[in-house]
Amino acid sequence: MLEETRRVYSIGTLHYTFRGLVILFAWLLWGDFCFVLFEAIFGRFMPLFLKQLQASDTWISVLTGSTAGCMNLLFLPHISMWSDRHRGRWGRRVPFLFFATPGTVIALCLIGFSPEIGGWVCAHVPLPAAITRVTVILLVLSVFVVAFHFCNMILWNVFYCFLRDVVPTEVMPWCLSGFRVVSTAGGLLFNWLIFPHVLIDRQLVCAGVGLLYLVAFMTMCWQVKEGKYPPLPVAERPRGNVLRTYGGYFKTCLALPFYRNYFIMYVLVSLGGLAAGQFGALFLQKSLGLSLTEMGNIQNWCIGAGLLCLLPSGYLCRKFPPLPVYLGSMVCSIVVSLLSYWFVHDKATVLAYSILATVPAAIAYIAQTMTTMALFPKEKYGQFSSGLNVFSFGCIILGSILVGYLMDRSGHNYRLHFLLSAAGNALALVPLILVYRGWKRYGGATSFVPPAVG
């Protein structure tokens, strides 16, 4: 232990003692804890809120899935390349985090007050008789959701690039395990204290969590310093119009089959997980008749199971290469989803499914993140990692609409989200196996080096 405390951990021009590493982790984990609370408000509150406002399942899919896909597809290529190429005294990631955070918080607060704002518009703005108050509220809410997705897109993508730049690779599995710990703790706090009140006290919840997140994330950006980056090569400096920039972005990301297969895998997992998962909460509430308190209690049991998996997950990704660990976790997820479609019918079976699904999900989180960091070239990590979201959300634009339409046409049979999740993961196994073969060809566990792209 004494030798461990004297050791110096390095990444680029950054060097940490054991004490410095503890301080770094403390700031990052505090920021992530508040980030989890913030994300949970939107992710779990919005479908229920929209259903309360009488929105259709198709419209729920558009606002919670397709809108985020449009934001990523239209803006993320330029923003990620801009971040990779930026050189400033604050670093190349912090400026984006620092300026996007207030916009995201403001948008969430406005979402919480959208019925009141929509009511004010109805009372003070002359509108055609055919436009109802509910329609106005949904339109106002949609504007705020678009603003939220835009700012949150920047935060979500740049934050993980920031993590890749400041955390030494050798301790990354423990950092990600720590993230999972605070994520589950944040989820526990959310389910216990906040989730039962998200519909009743939505204004207070959105404003309070937003303010906490604003203070925490801005403080983290102030305290965590980036290292110095080498000067940008002349060939990498931005030039030309927007179309040329986007053309270069996609050409680079898709140049090699090794990277193409990884993007395809991620797209299929996203289609099964994100598009179908939007209706998980509605399945519990509408199909099984569970209250928000009961749903929160089930989530707390899942959090406990997830905590028990964290240390084994971190150990697995240090003991074994993360890519085969991720492959195994996906197979387990497919089996659990298929069994759940047939056997989940009441509160007890929901609890059993939720705990079983938590185990491979906890392992997959660390393994997939570590795999992404290992496979993509460091100098263009922002571009490649954002490419995962650009391509996956691009497909989800259409996929979310189709899933919502399917739910409407099936008579709101929300149980189908189990099958859709299993189908997405099953299809994703094919390109993931091709990635595994390419990883072995490029050096595998002993000497892998990300293949260079122009």
N, C-alpha and C positions, 0 to 999 in steps of 0.2 A: 504494500500500500504506500509506503514511504517513497519507493521508486516511482510509483505512478503519479504522486503529487509533484515530483520534481521534473517530470517529463514535459517537453514542449510539443504542442500540437500545432501543425502548420497547414495553411491552405493559401497558396499564392504568396502575397506579401504579408498576410496576417499570421501572427504567432501567438499562441495562448499557453499560459501555464494552466495547471489544473484549476487554480482559483479563477483565472480569467475565463476558463471554459464554463465553470459553474455560473459565473455572472452572465455570460452570453446566453446560456440555456435559460436562466431565470427570466431575462427580458423577452426572449423568443417565446417561451412557454406562456408567459403572462399575456403577450399579444395574441397568441393562438387561443388561449382560454376565452378571451373576450370575443375573438373572431368566431368561435364556435357558437356562443350565445347569440351573436349577431346573425349568423347564417341560419340558425335554428328558427329564429323569428320568421324569416321569409320562407324557408323551405317547408316548415310544418304548419305555419299560420296561413299562408296564401291560399292553398286549395280549400281549406275550411272556410276562410273569409269569403272567397269568391262564390262558393256554394251557398253561403248565407245570403249573398247578394243576388242569388238566383241566376248565376252564370251557368252556361251549359258546360258539359265536360269538354267539348271541343275548345271552347274559349279558355277554360282552365289550362288546357294543354298549350294553347298559344301563348298565354301570359307567363306560365311557369317554365316552359320548355323552348318553344319556337322563338320567342323574343330574345332569349339569351343566345340562341343559336345565331340569329341575325346579327346581334352585336359582335359576337366572336368572329363570324365570317367576314363582316364588313370592315372592322376596325383592328382586330387583334394582329393580323400580319404586320401592318405598319408599326403598331405600338411595340410589338415584341422586337422587331428589328431595330427600331429606334432605341429601345432600352439596351440591347446588346452593343450598339455602336456609340451610345452616349458616354462622354467623358466629362466629368465635372467634379468640383471639389466635394460634393456630397456623395459621389459614387455614381453608378449607373442604374441602380434600382431604387434607392431611397427617394429621389425626387418624384418618381411616379407614385410611390406609396403615399408620400407626404401630401400630394395635391389631390389624389383621388379619394382619400379617406373622408374629408368633409362632405364631398358631393354624395357619397354613398349614404352617409348618415342622414343628411338632409332629405334625400329621396325616401328613406325608410320612414322617417317621421311624417312626411307628407302622405305616404301610403296609409299610415295609422289614422290620419285625419281626413282621408279622402271622402267618406260619407258626409262629413260636415262641410267640406269644401264644395262637394257636388251639390249639397242642399243650398248653399249660399249662391251658387251659380244659377240654380233654378229660380231662386227668389229675386235675383237682381238682373238677370239677362233674359231678354225676350227670346223664347224658343217656340218652334212649331208645336202644335198640340200633339202631334204624333210621337214626339220625343218625351219619354217618361222620365221620372226622377231617377229610377234605377238605371236607365240607359246613360243618363248624364254622369251618375256616380261611377259607373263602369268605365266610361270614357276618360274621366278625370283620373281614376285609378290607373288606367292603362298608360297614361302619359308618365305618371310617377314610376310605374314599374319599368318602363323603357329607360328612364334616367337611372334607376337603381341598377339594372342589368349592365348598363354601359360602364358606370363607375366600378361596380363590383367585379366586372370582367378584368379590369386593370389590376385591381387589388389581388384577386385570386391568383392570376397568372404570374404577376411580378413578384409576389411574396414567395412563391416556391423557387423562383430564380434567385431571389435574394438569399434564401436558405442555402441553396447550392453554392453560392459565392462566399458565404461567411462561416460555414460549418465544416471543419476538417472531415474528409471522407471516412477516415478510420473510426470516427465516433458517430457517424450519421445514423447507423441503426439504433443507437441508444437515444439520439435526438428524436428520431421518428417515433420510437417507443414512448418517449416522454410526451410528445405531441398527442399520441393516442391516449395517454393517461389523462392529460388535461382536457382532451376532447370528451372523454367519457365522464370526467368530473363535471365539465360544463354541461354535458347532456343530462347528467343526474340532477344538477341544480335547476336546469331549465324544466325538466319534467316534474320536479317536485314543487318548485315555487312559482314558475312562470306559465307553463303550458295550460294548466286549468283555467287561467285568467286571460288567455290571449284574445278571446272573442269578447269577453265581458269588459275588460279594461285595456282594449287595444291601444288607445292613445297613450296611456301611461307606460305600457309595456314597450311600445316602439320608441318613445322618447327617452325613457330611462336606459334601456339597453343601448340605444344609439349613442347617448352621451357617454356612457361607460366605455364603449368601444372607441369613440373618438379620442378620449383622453389616453386610453391604454395604447392604441396604435401610434398615435402621434409621439408619445413618450418613447416607445420602442424605437421608432425611426430616429429619434434624437440621440438615443443612447448607444445603439448598435452601429458601429462604424464599418464601412466597406474598406477593402484594401485598395492598393493602386493597381490599375490595369495597364497593360502595355499599350502603346500608341496604336491607333487603328490603322491597319495597312491601307495604302492608297486605293487598292482594288476594292476594299470593303466600304469605302466612303460612299454615302448615298448620292446618287445622281439620277437624272432622268425624271420622267413623269410617274404618276401613281401607278399606271398600268404596268410600266416597266418594273417598278418596285415589287408589285404583287406577282408579276410573272417570275421574277428572280426568286421570290420567296417560295412559291410552289415548286419551281424547278429544282431548287436545292433540297427541299424536304423529300421530294419523290424521286431523286436521281438514282438511288440504289434500291434494289429489291429488298434488302435487309431492313431499311427504314420504312419502305412502303408497306411491307407486311405488318410491321409494328403499328403503323397508323391504322391499317384495316382492322387489326385486332381490337384496338382501342375504340374505334367507331362502333363495332358490333357490341362490345361490352356496354358502351354508353347507350346504345339504342335499347338494349335489354334492361339496363339498370335505371337510367334516368327517365326515359320516356314512359316505361311501364311503372316505375316506382312512384311517379307522381300520384298514383291512385292507391298507394298502400294505406294511407291514413283514411281515405274514403271507404276502403274495404272494411277496415275495423269499425268505423263509425256507422256506415250505412248498411253494409251487408250483415255484420255480426251484432250491431246495436250496442257497441261498447261506448261508455262515456269517456270524456276527455281525461278524467281522473284515472279510470281503468287503463286507458291507453298509455298514460304517463307511467303508471305502476309497471306495466309490461316492459316499457322501455328501460326502466330502472333495473329490472332483472337482467336485461340484455347488457346494460352497462357493467353490472357486476361480472357477468360472464366474459365481457370484453377485457376487463381489467386483469382477470386471471390468465388471459391469453397473451398479454403484452410482453412479459418477460420471455416466454417461450418463442414468441414471434421474433423479437430482437435477437435472441440466441440463434434461431434458425437461419436468419439472414446474415449472421456473422460466421456461423459454422459452415453453411452451405451457400453456394451462389444464389442470389435472389430470384433469378429467372426460373429455374426449375421449381423453386418453392412456390412462386406465383402460379405456375402451371398446375401444380397439385392442388392449390387452394381453389382454382377455378373449377376443377373437376368436382370437388366437394360441394361447391355452391350449386352446380347444376343438379346434383343428386338431391340436395335439400329442397330446392325450388320445386322439383317434380313431385317429391313426396308431399310437399305442403299443398299443392294443388288438389290432391286427392283427400288429404287427411285433416286439414285445418277447417274446423267447423264451429268451434266455440272458444271461450276464453282460455281454457286449459290447453287446447291444441295450439292456439296462437302463441301462448307462452312458450310451449315446447319448441315450436318452429323458430320463434324469434331468438331463443338461446342457441339453437343449433346453427342458425344462419350467422350468428355473431362470430362464431369461431373462425370459419374460413374468411369472413370479411375482415376480421382483425389481422389475420396473417396476410391477406391479399393487399391490404392498405400499405403495410411496410414493404412487402416484397415488390409490389408494382412501382412504388415510388423509388426504391433503391434500384430497380431494374432500369427505369427511365433515366436516372442520374448516371448509371454506369454505361448505358448504350449510346447516349447522345454526346457529340463532341462538345467539350467545355466552352470553347470560344464562341459557339453558336447555340448555346443551350437554351437561351430565351426563345430563339426562333423555332427550334425543334420542339421544345416542350409546349410552346403555344400552338404549334401545328397540331398537336393532339386534340386540343380544344377546337381549333378552327375546323378540322375535318369532321370531328365527332358532332359538334354542334351544328355544322352545316347539314349533316344528315338528319339530325334531330329536328331541324326546322320542319321538315316534311314528316318525319317519323312521329313527332308529338301530335301533329294534327291527325294523322292516320289512327294513332292509338286512341285519341279522344273521340274520333268519329266511330271507331270500333266499340268503345264503351257505350256511346249513345245508342248505336244500332243493336247492341246486345242486350238492351234493357238495363244498362248500368250494372253489368255483371263484372264487378271489380275483381273477382277471383282470377280473372284472366291475366292479371299482372304477374302471377306466379309463372304461368306458361311462357309469357313474353320474356321474362327475365332468363328463364332456362334456355329458351331458344337463342337469345343473343349470346349468352356465354358458350353454348354448344357450337355455334357457328364460328365464334372467335377462336376456338381451339385450333382450327386448321391453320390460319396465319401465324398463331403463336408457336406452333410446332415448327413452322418454317423459320421463324425468328430464332428458335432454339438451335436449329441446324446451322444457321448462319453464324450464330454466336460461337458454336463449336469450331466452325471453319476459321473464324477470325482470332482464335486463340483460346477461347473457352475460359475456364476458371483460373488457369495459370498465367495466361499472357494476353488476355483480350485487350485490344486497342480499337476504339471506335473508328470505322472506316472513314477516310477523308472524303469530303465532297467539295466541289468547286464553289 
